[in-house]
Amino acid sequence: MDPISDLRRAIAAHDHTARTFVTLSYAQSLDGSIALHPEAPFAISGAESLRLTHQLRAEHDAVLVGIGTVLADDPALTVRLAAGKSPRPIVLDSSLTIPETARIFDHPQPPIIVTSEDAPIRRVKKFVARDIPILPLSANAHGISLPELLAALPEMGIRSVMVEGGARVLASFLREKLADWALITIAPYFVGGLHAIPEPPLLSVPASAEISDFPKLNEWQSRTFGQDLVVWGTVI
Ligand SMILES: NC(=O)c1ccc[n+]([C@@H]2O[C@H](COP(=O)([O-])OP(=O)(O)OC[C@H]3O[C@@H](n4cnc5c(N)ncnc54)[C@H](OP(=O)(O)O)[C@@H]3O)[C@@H](O)[C@H]2O)c1
């Protein structure tokens, strides 16, 4: 049971002509919390599962987070705890509020800032002046259009993307059925913080909905890494 081999098989079997392959990966507590407070960093994974996350990053062409995660955690999004190349960082940021000092601007690969077509022109110009790649796309009620993004990425040489969060971004990929594979680290703590799928409910379904109406990890596998339980599989 090796998640990396399973992931490689899933990426190889994917129809890359349609859109970029999407992996969801995050760490949660036993009660489903991915953070204690939405605006502050909070380490959940143990050392062994964190190393696995870095190995997973190295298997992808890009790593994607929402602006909420950049503001809360200021992640470097590099591969440091495993061998391999750091995937290209992508940030979903409709209004271009990412701070100029964000650590991802020190990444070895130039970050792609995905913004909405309505982003303030004054901020767009600031990024263009700094030679930072901006990708303007249309937006819907939940944010930037993910189907448009995934259709655009192959032309940029990005065939696979690892979505690391945060909560609203994970919910969007699941809601729009755009996740192909997922690996979730479960740490043995009760936190009562920000949940991986925030309110309101993921799907608008009637009260009579059944569990089988929701996204599922198909034929999932599990293994412990240190004190954490890691589960993975294809999302259907
Ligand atoms: N435990 C873990 O594995 C893990 C991993 C990552 C993050 N986190 C935690 O997650 C928290 C941040 O989560 P969050 O929900 O506040 O922020 P987030 O999901 O990182 O970012 C959400 C923001 O991204 C932008 N966005 C653009 N297009 C979007 C789309 N299609 N769908 C969703 N969002 C889109 C929106 O802001 P605009 O409208 O301004 O564009 C939205 O408010 C932090 O506490 C962080 O520590 C935990």
The ligand as a Gaussian input file, in Angstrom:
#p B3LYP/6-31G(d) Opt

LIG

0 1
 N       -4.812000      21.614000       7.312000
 C       -4.576000      21.812000       6.032000
 O       -4.209000      20.878000       5.308000
 C       -4.735000      23.184000       5.444000
 C       -4.259000      23.444000       4.155000
 C       -4.430000      24.718000       3.623000
 C       -5.081000      25.677000       4.364000
 N       -5.538000      25.405000       5.606000
 C       -6.246000      26.433000       6.392000
 O       -7.363000      26.871000       5.659000
 C       -7.666000      28.198000       6.081000
 C       -7.947000      29.036000       4.872000
 O       -9.125000      28.558000       4.258000
 P      -10.154000      29.602000       3.668000
 O      -11.386000      28.841000       3.294000
 O      -10.281000      30.748000       4.600000
 O       -9.375000      30.157000       2.403000
 P       -8.893000      29.471000       1.032000
 O       -9.778000      28.337000       0.677000
 O       -7.435000      29.263000       1.095000
 O       -9.125000      30.675000       0.020000
 C      -10.463000      31.040000      -0.246000
 C      -10.472000      32.255000      -1.136000
 O       -9.943000      31.936000      -2.427000
 C      -10.549000      32.771000      -3.371000
 N      -11.132000      31.987000      -4.452000
 C      -11.052000      32.336000      -5.755000
 N      -11.694000      31.461000      -6.516000
 C      -12.225000      30.525000      -5.681000
 C      -13.028000      29.382000      -5.912000
 N      -13.404000      28.993000      -7.139000
 N      -13.429000      28.677000      -4.838000
 C      -13.050000      29.026000      -3.597000
 N      -12.279000      30.112000      -3.316000
 C      -11.881000      30.859000      -4.366000
 C      -11.668000      33.542000      -2.654000
 O      -11.144000      34.824000      -2.297000
 P      -11.268000      36.036000      -3.365000
 O      -12.739000      36.190000      -3.619000
 O      -10.632000      37.178000      -2.668000
 O      -10.535000      35.564000      -4.551000
 C      -11.864000      32.742000      -1.386000
 O      -12.360000      33.497000      -0.316000
 C       -6.487000      28.694000       6.886000
 O       -6.828000      28.682000       8.245000
 C       -5.410000      27.666000       6.620000
 O       -4.549000      27.510000       7.734000
 C       -5.367000      24.182000       6.171000

